[in-house]
Amino acid sequence: MNNANYKKWLYSGVAIFIVSNVAGLVGLAAGIYSSFDAMRAPESAGIDAVGDGIGSALFFTFFFLITGFVGFLIFILGILKMRRFKSPK
C-alpha cells in the first residue's frame, strides 16, 4: 500500500473538522436566536415557546461534534500515514 497520499488525509481531516465546527456554531446560534425570537411573541409564556429552538441548537451541536470528531480521526490517520511514509526503511 502506498502511503504517499498522506496529504490527502491531512487536508481532508482538517477541512472536515473546520467546516463541521463552523457549521455547528452557526446552527447553535440560529437555534438560540429562534428561541429568543419565539419569546418575543406576546402569547408565549413557557418552555413550549423556546423548546423548538433549543432542540435544534442541541441537534446541530451533537451532529457537528460527531462530524468534527470524524474529521479529527481522519487527520490523525493522515499523520500516521505521514510518519510511516517518511520513516527510514
MARRODO-551621 format. One line per 4 residues: number of its first residue (from 1); their letters; for each residue x, y, z of C-alpha. Coordinates in Angstrom, 3 decimals. Layout:
BEGIN
NUM	A	X Y Z; ... $
END
This chain:
BEGIN
1	MNNA	0.000 0.000 0.000; 1.366 3.362 -1.000; 1.306 5.836 1.875; 2.450 8.783 -0.222 $
5	NYKK	-1.076 10.195 -0.277; -0.938 11.266 3.363; -1.512 14.911 2.390; -4.959 13.999 1.105 $
9	WLYS	-5.837 12.567 4.517; -4.361 15.527 6.387; -6.152 18.159 4.312; -9.427 16.246 4.288 $
13	GVAI	-9.379 15.826 8.051; -8.634 19.487 8.668; -11.308 20.605 6.190; -13.981 18.355 7.718 $
17	FIVS	-13.028 19.468 11.225; -13.127 23.185 10.422; -16.310 23.079 8.350; -18.156 20.993 10.927 $
21	NVAG	-17.205 23.313 13.765; -18.196 26.442 11.874; -21.491 24.900 10.760; -22.141 23.705 14.312 $
25	LVGL	-21.620 27.195 15.686; -23.911 28.689 13.050; -26.592 26.091 13.819; -26.230 26.708 17.540 $
29	AAGI	-26.553 30.453 17.079; -29.585 30.003 14.805; -31.286 27.763 17.369; -30.661 30.189 20.192 $
33	YSSF	-31.832 33.087 18.046; -35.054 31.266 17.194; -35.604 30.594 20.902; -35.296 34.262 21.762 $
37	DAMR	-37.385 35.184 18.751; -40.148 32.845 19.957; -40.143 34.538 23.364; -40.846 37.864 21.736 $
41	APES	-44.362 36.801 20.731; -46.986 38.032 23.220; -48.679 34.643 23.630; -45.513 32.760 24.579 $
45	AGID	-45.113 32.282 28.291; -43.393 28.963 28.936; -40.854 26.419 27.905; -43.020 25.445 24.933 $
49	AVGD	-42.075 28.690 23.222; -38.339 28.026 23.325; -38.346 24.228 23.089; -38.045 24.010 19.307 $
53	GIGS	-35.133 26.427 19.155; -33.271 24.682 21.950; -33.924 21.309 20.327; -32.477 22.436 17.006 $
57	ALFF	-29.470 24.001 18.750; -28.783 20.729 20.567; -29.200 18.741 17.352; -26.693 20.898 15.472 $
61	TFFF	-24.265 20.775 18.374; -24.413 16.973 18.648; -24.279 16.327 14.900; -21.330 18.590 14.262 $
65	LITG	-19.443 17.362 17.313; -19.658 13.870 15.833; -18.532 15.018 12.376; -15.762 17.095 13.926 $
69	FVGF	-14.545 14.012 15.761; -14.561 12.050 12.494; -12.532 14.833 10.847; -10.068 14.703 13.726 $
73	LIFI	-9.707 10.935 13.337; -9.063 11.338 9.592; -6.401 13.926 10.419; -4.752 11.523 12.886 $
77	LGIL	-4.820 8.803 10.210; -3.025 11.206 7.853; -0.368 11.885 10.491; 0.180 8.174 10.993 $
81	KMRR	0.488 7.652 7.227; 2.964 10.537 7.031; 5.128 9.096 9.789; 5.088 5.673 8.167 $
85	FKSP	5.928 7.151 4.748; 8.773 9.350 5.971; 10.357 6.829 8.316; 13.619 5.290 7.052 $
89	K	13.369 1.715 5.916 $
END
